[in-house]
Amino acid sequence: MSIKRVLMVGGYTQAIEYAKLAENIHLTFIQHKNRLRPQDLQIADVVHMMELNDNPDLEEFIRCLHRIRPFDAVLSVTEFSLLTASKMAEEFGLLNTPVKAVENTRDKYKMRQQMLASNCNPVRFSVVNNFEEIVRFFQSVGGPIILKPIDGTGSKGVRLIIDMSELEEQKSRNNILFPCLVEEYIDGVEFSVETMTIDGRHTLLAITEKLTTGAPHFIEMGHAVPARVSHEEKTAIFDEVQELLDAVGHTFGPAHTEVKLSSKGVHIIETQTRPGGDRIPMLVDIATGCNIYKIMVEAALGRPVDLTATRSKAAAIRYVNANIGMIERFEGIESVKAMAGIREVRMLKEVGTYISELSSSLDRVGYVVAEGDTVEEAINRAEAASRRINVVINNVENHHV
């Protein structure tokens, strides 16, 4: 088998580490200098440091690399580099997620518009340009609404508005960036759905159950695979996701779709044409044996892929939070690493970092990943481990209970 040249635009250590498990590939990695980790230099065959967001020179740089030594696949696993990777792959005549699908899902308003012509369960929505339009939408749906950026990620800027007093409070704070998307609030249990699409055929890899902070920001603080749903619920969830992926024109590549399951059925929250974040691909790999990153590389190279689960286990992740203040030190990390079933422990903030109020996923302090024979065992292990990690703030011990 000949060596194939793969370009990964943006990403993170686990993504390129798992991608390199694909046989006979030469991996070029473009990463922002502030996000590059020492181990990335050991994993990738070639590394280029470059600004990724709003960089008009990025596409021409990729063209230059391709002219010198053509790539066989151009991929991305990060939200803000998806469009660049798809455009370049399309330009070079390579397999990748269609540009149309990326555009329809990066823009949440476009996604909702595409859903209108499909059989997806309806969710009322609108783009608003001022506070008065938010009020009119709130009155038209007659109940709670969600405010979110049109192209946001990581729960940043997402807010639940229950009544008019909360709406007035948001106005007084003047922290709503217009234009933004408003949607009727769907009550229910939230899940994420990991899929792989090849030649327009969607395959379900896993359904993940979520633990969030709830209102008002709904920041994800934990995940578990497999989700504890019935066969009927699993079928209903996957059917709705397939309707969505067809509607947005997603014919190739991975997708991470967030849904809510309520008494009224399954409703789409949003989707991204990439693997899920928050170590969800690691959970899926532990639980099912399906390595999403390896699969997407192999598929993009036109190689046959096996999407069948090879094991039946469970995995969970729980995030560590902290009180507001300056981090003085972490305690208990080494003892947590020695606990049964613990697969990974990582702190996302450094000593000396000031911790502010939790308002997006970027504010989380660290996490623990655990495995188990059942999802209950994996969750219990992850929660027990996270409780052992002490984040000391300004000489005051903050023990997570």
Summary of the structure (lengths in Angstrom):
residues: 401
radius of gyration: 21.3
end to end distance: 52.5
largest distance: 64.6
contacts: 1363
relative contact order: 0.11
helix: 33%
strand: 30%
